[in-house]
Amino acid sequence: MAAGVLVVTEIALGKPVAPVYELLGLAGRLAAGTSGKVEAALLGRGIEGCASDLIARGAERVYLADEGALADYEPERWVARLVRIARESGPAAILLPHTTLGADLAPRLAFRLDTAVAAGCVEIARDSGRLLFTRPCYGGSFRETLSMRTAPAVATVRGGCHEAAARDPRRKGEVVRVEASTAEPAPRMNVVARERTVSDGMRLEEARVVVAGGRGLEGADGFVLLAELAQALGGAVGASRVPCDLGWCPHSMQIGLTGKTVAPEVYIAVGISGAGHHMAGCGNAGNIIAINTDREAAIYGQARWGLVGDYRQVIPPLIAAIREIHATARKSE
Ligand SMILES: Cc1cc2nc3c(=O)[nH]c(=O)nc-3n(C[C@H](O)[C@H](O)[C@H](O)COP(=O)(O)OP(=O)(O)OC[C@H]3O[C@@H](n4cnc5c(N)ncnc54)[C@H](O)[C@@H]3O)c2cc1C
């Protein structure tokens, strides 16, 4: 029976995104004590250098497809190449980060492999040779555990749920090049333009501090203040679904069940009530700080600290105090 685990690598700013290291850690635990290998699929352009990084994080074999046609994520090209890699690797499971790319790619890949997919898992465990996939369901109110009748199982895994694989540059691994082939169907669509919606280079999923705004901001202007606070703290700005739906900020900022999953050290929820759908995306944060006018808001049940009050009055003195701390620290250097 297949026991290996294949991790699909997502690259941003020239290196694997943090959830990939968490998947390698998880894959190592799932493959431990079995005959299966931890393997990684690495697609893109100019990414060959990332192979040694994946090996240092525990990949025993890296399937590398480094070419111009794969430079940007294009589902048809990526799926075609990943199907060939999956057939060669023959894993028990294929894991992808539960990011926009992973959530788009996983069901397509599962369909092509004629297998099943579990999206948004928070845990995967091995039980007497069977893999069990746990994920939130019913809007985050319950968790369900699935086992698959088909193989390989395809799953996306939420970030911040697993320990990242430690980096050990002494680890050895094999790099297998998977070149383009006429066996791959020609893509039926062309991407004609691509636009970045987040320009500051800080990925929400990787920020150590996230300042997120909700309906309580009462308009797009509130996000200007949040950006100032995030900048003072060296963090990134996120949002609940409401401001995204209302057009106050882009959907790329949405955190929650149907948005991004973040697990920063500090999560500052401003004007966010703390609905289960939202908390599904930030519940693993190290410390949640709530700023809300309503002291009965559900968010206070989850927050370590809370500031009850109007964010317009609470945040400016907070920014001033943080800046003063920075200035004092600089003077004493
Ligand atoms: C299938 C499904 C999926 C969903 N997925 C997501 C998701 O991924 N992410 C997500 O966030 N939501 C999601 N939702 C929506 C979710 O259920 C909630 O409706 C949403 O999270 C509420 O957003 P909010 O907290 O910003 O707004 P509200 O619940 O309206 O809360 C606003 C808060 O702001 C406070 N407030 C008001 N004025 C101020 C002020 N001046 N200063 C400080 N505080 C103030 C209020 O006291 C209140 O607590 C989903 C819903 C469904 C049905």
The ligand as an ORCA input file, in Angstrom:
! r2SCAN-3c Opt
* xyz 0 1
  C     -20.754     30.421      4.621
  C     -20.217     31.668      5.273
  C     -18.876     31.918      5.219
  C     -18.352     33.053      5.848
  N     -16.991     33.285      5.791
  C     -16.497     34.336      6.455
  C     -15.072     34.583      6.463
  O     -14.271     33.880      5.827
  N     -14.624     35.636      7.188
  C     -15.453     36.474      7.908
  O     -14.964     37.398      8.556
  N     -16.793     36.272      7.875
  C     -17.324     35.249      7.169
  N     -18.679     35.097      7.139
  C     -19.527     36.127      7.754
  C     -19.621     35.977      9.262
  O     -20.631     35.067      9.602
  C     -19.933     37.327      9.942
  O     -21.097     37.855      9.380
  C     -18.804     38.354      9.780
  O     -17.583     37.779     10.194
  C     -19.115     39.573     10.646
  O     -18.146     40.552     10.369
  P     -17.814     41.684     11.427
  O     -17.403     41.067     12.701
  O     -16.868     42.603     10.735
  O     -19.205     42.456     11.527
  P     -20.280     42.497     12.723
  O     -20.653     41.120     13.157
  O     -21.378     43.380     12.252
  O     -19.495     43.165     13.916
  C     -19.084     44.508     13.922
  C     -18.504     44.798     15.298
  O     -17.953     46.103     15.309
  C     -18.216     46.674     16.581
  N     -18.148     48.140     16.409
  C     -19.063     48.965     15.836
  N     -18.607     50.232     15.812
  C     -17.377     50.201     16.379
  C     -16.380     51.185     16.619
  N     -16.603     52.486     16.264
  N     -15.232     50.838     17.220
  C     -14.998     49.547     17.598
  N     -15.919     48.554     17.385
  C     -17.079     48.877     16.767
  C     -19.588     46.158     16.950
  O     -19.788     46.199     18.365
  C     -19.532     44.731     16.435
  O     -19.085     43.826     17.436
  C     -19.208     33.955      6.507
  C     -20.599     33.693      6.534
  C     -21.085     32.572      5.931
  C     -22.571     32.323      5.976
*
